[in-house]
């Protein structure tokens, strides 16, 4: 192998993905040792992944927003307000669970439209619009609830966060996931062959499939070791698959990356930037409302602190997952893995009984290191 071939391999190697996997392994080993084996038991992992699902859902929209060159600092307040509206309607007015959830989703979409309007059509920087929105929407929630906790929710509302998939059905879902993964990898291979791209060896294909199968089987067995796959995790998985398809295969997804890569070139190529940006904010508001519903169901009510600091966790998850703050680069899968890293840090430090102050220091340092890694990698290109 000559020098040029080695350089090509190094350049095409997915360093970020393997760095994240390595970081997860190190975090797991560290907390497994420091918590005397509690961190990796089935019950704790189930708790961890349920908590991660709430911020993970928001990160699916936030990553596309950042890819387009925009931000949303109001997602935490949207979580609080949408969940608060659902709680007010159900507890104080006695509306049914479906109506309360639909109202919460409508609140998220409307707030997204509001943010998108100011950013896309009035050209106010997204940082300012959503920073103001963070205060406005939290204030509206406090006005509506007088700052008191609204509880209890109906049992049917808690299904989206407290229930689990039956273990036997979880095995069926695991088998279906393996089949889908095999078809996806095969489809990607055929697509590369169709357009004349270089194909990796069959052995590489088999190894990838085996790794995916092992991970899926281990995940299902670990979750079944407690009560089964949590419903929030199932929601996150389904949304992740949907957004991976949107970001990779849809015209809208290609437009988002084009806008983030070069907005002027995107406009000249006929992309309606304003319409795409406002739609992105609506999607982020919608996903934040889903997170608000899940959080309200988990807490069995709405609290004044619901969603506080979510925006920092979500942005950190996206950046750790490889999303560039300069726009044009980022993946759905990376954002989800980033959310898992953040949740693992929260969970592990909680098991160690570290105060919130120390947790903030650690997560802040992790965010700085992630941004430094991103900027350093861009300078090397």
Secondary structure in CASP SS format (residue, H / E / C, confidence):
PFRMAT SS
TARGET T0000
AUTHOR 0000-0000-0000
METHOD secondary structure of the structure
MODEL  1
X C 1.00
X C 1.00
X H 1.00
X H 1.00
X H 1.00
X H 1.00
X H 1.00
X H 1.00
X H 1.00
X H 1.00
X H 1.00
X H 1.00
X C 1.00
X C 1.00
X H 1.00
X H 1.00
X H 1.00
X H 1.00
X H 1.00
X H 1.00
X H 1.00
X H 1.00
X H 1.00
X H 1.00
X H 1.00
X H 1.00
X H 1.00
X H 1.00
X H 1.00
X H 1.00
X H 1.00
X H 1.00
X H 1.00
X H 1.00
X C 1.00
X C 1.00
X C 1.00
X C 1.00
X C 1.00
X C 1.00
X C 1.00
X H 1.00
X H 1.00
X H 1.00
X H 1.00
X H 1.00
X H 1.00
X H 1.00
X H 1.00
X H 1.00
X H 1.00
X H 1.00
X H 1.00
X H 1.00
X H 1.00
X H 1.00
X H 1.00
X H 1.00
X H 1.00
X H 1.00
X H 1.00
X H 1.00
X H 1.00
X H 1.00
X H 1.00
X H 1.00
X H 1.00
X C 1.00
X C 1.00
X C 1.00
X C 1.00
X C 1.00
X C 1.00
X C 1.00
X H 1.00
X H 1.00
X H 1.00
X H 1.00
X H 1.00
X H 1.00
X H 1.00
X H 1.00
X H 1.00
X H 1.00
X H 1.00
X H 1.00
X H 1.00
X H 1.00
X H 1.00
X H 1.00
X H 1.00
X H 1.00
X C 1.00
X C 1.00
X C 1.00
X C 1.00
X H 1.00
X H 1.00
X H 1.00
X H 1.00
X H 1.00
X H 1.00
X H 1.00
X H 1.00
X H 1.00
X H 1.00
X H 1.00
X H 1.00
X H 1.00
X H 1.00
X H 1.00
X H 1.00
X H 1.00
X H 1.00
X H 1.00
X H 1.00
X H 1.00
X H 1.00
X H 1.00
X H 1.00
X H 1.00
X C 1.00
X C 1.00
X C 1.00
X C 1.00
X H 1.00
X H 1.00
X H 1.00
X H 1.00
X H 1.00
X H 1.00
X H 1.00
X H 1.00
X H 1.00
X H 1.00
X H 1.00
X H 1.00
X H 1.00
X H 1.00
X H 1.00
X H 1.00
X H 1.00
X H 1.00
X H 1.00
X H 1.00
X C 1.00
X C 1.00
X C 1.00
X C 1.00
X E 1.00
X C 1.00
X C 1.00
X C 1.00
X C 1.00
X C 1.00
X C 1.00
X C 1.00
X C 1.00
X H 1.00
X H 1.00
X H 1.00
X H 1.00
X C 1.00
X E 1.00
X C 1.00
X C 1.00
X H 1.00
X H 1.00
X H 1.00
X H 1.00
X H 1.00
X H 1.00
X H 1.00
X H 1.00
X H 1.00
X H 1.00
X H 1.00
X H 1.00
X H 1.00
X H 1.00
X H 1.00
X H 1.00
X H 1.00
X H 1.00
X H 1.00
X H 1.00
X H 1.00
X H 1.00
X H 1.00
X H 1.00
X H 1.00
X H 1.00
X H 1.00
X H 1.00
X C 1.00
X C 1.00
X C 1.00
X C 1.00
X C 1.00
X C 1.00
X C 1.00
X H 1.00
X H 1.00
X H 1.00
X H 1.00
X H 1.00
X H 1.00
X H 1.00
X H 1.00
X H 1.00
X H 1.00
X H 1.00
X H 1.00
X H 1.00
X H 1.00
X H 1.00
X H 1.00
X H 1.00
X H 1.00
X H 1.00
X H 1.00
X H 1.00
X H 1.00
X H 1.00
X C 1.00
X C 1.00
X C 1.00
X C 1.00
X C 1.00
X E 1.00
X H 1.00
X H 1.00
X H 1.00
X H 1.00
X H 1.00
X H 1.00
X H 1.00
X H 1.00
X H 1.00
X H 1.00
X H 1.00
X H 1.00
X H 1.00
X H 1.00
X H 1.00
X H 1.00
X H 1.00
X H 1.00
X H 1.00
X C 1.00
X H 1.00
X H 1.00
X H 1.00
X H 1.00
X H 1.00
X H 1.00
X H 1.00
X H 1.00
X H 1.00
X H 1.00
X H 1.00
X C 1.00
X H 1.00
X H 1.00
X H 1.00
X H 1.00
X H 1.00
X H 1.00
X C 1.00
X C 1.00
X C 1.00
X C 1.00
X H 1.00
X H 1.00
X H 1.00
X H 1.00
X H 1.00
X H 1.00
X H 1.00
X H 1.00
X H 1.00
X H 1.00
X H 1.00
X H 1.00
X H 1.00
X H 1.00
X H 1.00
X H 1.00
X H 1.00
X H 1.00
X H 1.00
X H 1.00
X H 1.00
X H 1.00
X H 1.00
X H 1.00
X H 1.00
X H 1.00
X H 1.00
X C 1.00
X C 1.00
X E 1.00
X C 1.00
X C 1.00
X C 1.00
X C 1.00
X C 1.00
X C 1.00
X C 1.00
X H 1.00
X H 1.00
X H 1.00
X H 1.00
X H 1.00
X H 1.00
X H 1.00
X H 1.00
X H 1.00
X H 1.00
X H 1.00
X C 1.00
X C 1.00
X C 1.00
X C 1.00
X C 1.00
X C 1.00
X C 1.00
X C 1.00
X C 1.00
X C 1.00
X C 1.00
X H 1.00
X H 1.00
X H 1.00
X H 1.00
X H 1.00
X H 1.00
X H 1.00
X H 1.00
X H 1.00
X H 1.00
X H 1.00
X H 1.00
X H 1.00
X H 1.00
X H 1.00
X H 1.00
X H 1.00
X H 1.00
X H 1.00
X H 1.00
X C 1.00
X C 1.00
X C 1.00
X C 1.00
X H 1.00
X H 1.00
X H 1.00
X H 1.00
X H 1.00
X H 1.00
X H 1.00
X H 1.00
X H 1.00
X H 1.00
X H 1.00
X H 1.00
X H 1.00
X H 1.00
X H 1.00
X H 1.00
X H 1.00
X H 1.00
X H 1.00
X H 1.00
X H 1.00
X H 1.00
X H 1.00
X H 1.00
X H 1.00
X C 1.00
END
